[in-house]
């Protein structure tokens, strides 16, 4: 789908995007807004990416991967070496509660009853979060967590409806321990640079999307992309 459009969901306008849409039910705060993406998308088929991700190449082939499914949620993730991570420090309650190892960072859906059922349940889980976590052993986060909500919903509705039977589209998750860092901020322990292809870490050019996680990187990325856009305008 080479002519796919891009929509920015939130309270910001930017003419780089084909659509800028505000949250239709208002800002509920943080992750609790996630269920609104289904009702906000202007498309019949949607790939949702988290905002703190860098695309290091085309993802157009994903449309072919997803085309015969109503909803697909990414499961498993990898480090910047391209290895599936075996680090479970951030997912102890997933293992304790036998929840599917899913990540909302990459979510696809087409307009369908399955998608509506899924996002309606996500809304219900967020709106009743205190009751939800009473049944999640080992829960230790200070606020609602989208990945956990997705995992609970998928377990309730049946993983076969939402997970590919093989390892689908992947991303590099840059939480510290996953990438063998001593502390949380990988940008202070690893050598990295931005180039026209995206992100290079410890001399390894990243090819899958990078969930960079460290929010302080955002203004650096904005400056980098502004320079790239300006250089391309001048080259035209």
N, C-alpha and C positions, 0 to 999 in steps of 0.2 A: 504494500500500500504506500507507494512513493509520494503520494499527494496528501498524506495524513496531516491534519491540522493540529495545532498545539493550543491548549487552553490553560491559563493560569487561574487557579482558584484561590481566592483570598481577598484581602482589602487593598490590593495594589493594582495600578494600571500601568501597562507597559506596551508600547506599540510594536515591540518585537514579537508579541504573541498574537495569534489569530483571534483568540477570545480571551477576555479578562472578565471573570464572573465572580461576583461576591457571594458569600455563603448565604443561601436562601433562607435559612432559619436563624441567622445571626451567629456571632462568634460564641460558641459554648465553652471555649477555653481549651487550648492544646489539642491533645489527641481525641478528645471527645467530639471534635468536629468531623471525624473521619467518615461517619455514616452519611454525611451530606454529599459526598462526592457522587454517589449514584444518581441522586436527583438533580445534581448541578451540571453534569456532563451534557454538552450539546450534541453528542455523537451517539450513533447506534452501537458502535464498538469503541471501547476505551481501554487504553493502557495507562494506568495510574503509576506515577513514579513519585517517591518522596522528594521534597524540595532540596534536601542536602545531598544530592547525587550529581556526579559528573559523568556525562556520557563520553566514552573514549572511542566511539565508533558507531556505525549505524546499527539500529535495532529493528530495521524494517522487516528482517526475516522473522521476527517474532509474530507478525500478523499471520504468517503461514502456519507457525507452530500452534497458535491459539484458535485458528479459524473454525475448528469443529467442536469447540467447547463453549459453554455458557459463562463459566467463571474459572479463572486459573489464578492461584496464589502461589508465589514463589516458595519453595521449600529447600532448606539447607542454604548455606552461604560459604564463601571462600575467603582466604586471606589474599594479600596482594601478590603472593607467589602463584596464585591460580590453583591452590590446593583446597579441597573441601576441609573446612575447619572441624577439628575434633574437640576444640575448647568448649566446655559446657558451663564455665563459670557464670555466664550471663543468662543461662537457661536452666538453672537447677530445678525450678518449679515446673518447667515443661516436662522434664524427665520424671520427676516425682509423681506428677499427675497424668503421665502418659499422654501428653498433648502433642499433636503433630508439630514438627519443627518448621513452622511457617514464618514468613516475613512479608508484612504488608508493603514493603518497599517496592515490590513489583506485583501489581494486581491487574488482571485483565477481566473485563466482562463485556458481554453483549446484552442488549435489552432483552430480557427474558424473565420468566417467572422464577427461575433459579436465582438469578441475580437479585431480584426484588426480595425474595425470601431471605437471602443472605444478608443484605444490607439492612433490612427491617430488623433482623435478629441482632446485628451489630448495634443498631440504635438502642434496642431494648437492653442489651448488656451494659452499654455505657450509662444508660439512665437508671440502672439498678446495680451499679458497680459494687456497692457495699455488700449486697447479697451475693454477688458473683464471687468475690474473693473469699467469702466465708467457706466456699467449697474448693478453693485452690490452695492446697497445702504448700507451705513454704513461701508464700507470696511475701516479697519484701520491698516492693516499690512504694514510693510516696504518693503516686497518682496513677490514674488509669493508664493502661498500656495497650496500644493498638495491636501489637503482635499477639498478646495474650488473648485479647478479645476475639481476634480472628481465629486463633487456635481453638478456643472454647466453642465458637460457632461452628467451625469445620468438624470438630469432634461430634457435636450434637446432630449436625445435618448429614454427616457421612463424608469422610475424606475423599472417597472415589469421585465425588461430584466436583471437587475443587483442585485436586493435585494431579499432575501429570504422572503417568506410570513409570516415568524415567526422570532423571534430573533435568528439569527444564531450564529456562533462562536464569543465569546466575549473576551475582554482583559480588564485588569485594567489599567486605564489611570491615571498616577501619577502627573498630574498637581495639584498645591497646593490647589486651592479652591475646586476642585472636591473631595479632601480627607480631607476637613475641616481644612486645614492648614492656618495659618495667612499669611505666605509668600510663595514665589515660591519654595524654596528648601525643599521638604518634608523630605529629609534625615537628616535634622537638627532638625526636630520637632517630627518625629515618631521614635519609637524604631524598628530597623530592623536588620536582620541577614541573612547571606547566609548559606545554608546547602546543602546536597546532592540532596534534592528535588527541590531546587530553592531558592525562597525568602520567608522570614517570616516577617510580618509587624505587630507590636503591638500584638504579640503572635498568629497571624492568618497565617497559612500556605497558601500561594497562590497556586491556582491550575490552573487557566487560565493564559495565557501569561501576563506579566507585561510590560507595556510601561513606562520604568523608567524615561525617559525624561531628567533627570539631567545628562548631559554629563560627569561631573566630576566623576561619578560612574564607568565609563568604565574601567579605569586602575585597580580599585579594583576588578571588575568582572573578568578581564583578569587574575589577580593573583590568584583569587579563582578557576577558571577553570583549570589553569595550575597545581595547587596543586591536584585537583581532578583527572586529567589525570595521573599525576605522581603516585598517590596512587593506581590507578587502574592498571597501568603498573607493579608496584611492586607486586601487588596481583596475577598477572597472573603466 
